[in-house]
Amino acid sequence: MTEQTPKTPGTGASPARMRPWLRVVLVASLALNLAVVGVVAGSAFKPDRRPPHPPRLDQMAGPLTFALSEDERRSIGKQIFEEYRKQGRPSREAIREEYQGVIDALRTTPFDPTVVEQSLARQREAATDRAEAGHRVLLAHLEGLSDTDRAAFADRLEEGLNRFRDGRPPKDRGDGPKDEERRP
């Protein structure tokens, strides 16, 4: 007696066996599809909680800077640069020598942190000097504004603060009216 293969209902044909490599391909495809769905679902449903991070050096004034028009920022930047030059900023060669001293100190055995500490103190002092120059120039600019312009600046500052609080970056004020158009 011969063993018969069961017939597929309605067709009268024997069921085909799936080849092993095809089964591997189908399982891998299913796994990849599930991974994509998981990534998409995870990004769609995760809360928007970015870890706090320190502000970049060029954004320390944040909302105050963004409340200025592009022309005002450019003008204030030039004034700060001029004041910085008057203070006797170091040459590029002097800055290179400063960093070379730090590099040499880092490679010296045993390590003596004094050279690095002194360099960092000089850098901190230079950054403080630049920040103070920025404060002076910004304050002089604000003192020179009319009451109407100062109130408009306050409105833009408030808008920027609200946007920071909401987690959105403030709008760039560069597309706003030029100084000549705002002043009565």
Secondary structure, 3 states (H helix, E strand, C coil): CCCCCCCCCCCCCCCCCCCHHHHHHHHHHHHHHHHHHHHHHHHHHCCCCCCCCCCCHHHCCCHHHHCCCHHHHHHHHHHHHHHHHHCCCCCHHHHHHHHHHHHHHHHCCCCCCHHHHHHHHHHHHHHHHHHHHHHHHHHHHHHCCCHHHHHHHHHHHHHHHHHHHCCCCCCCHHHCCCHHHHCC
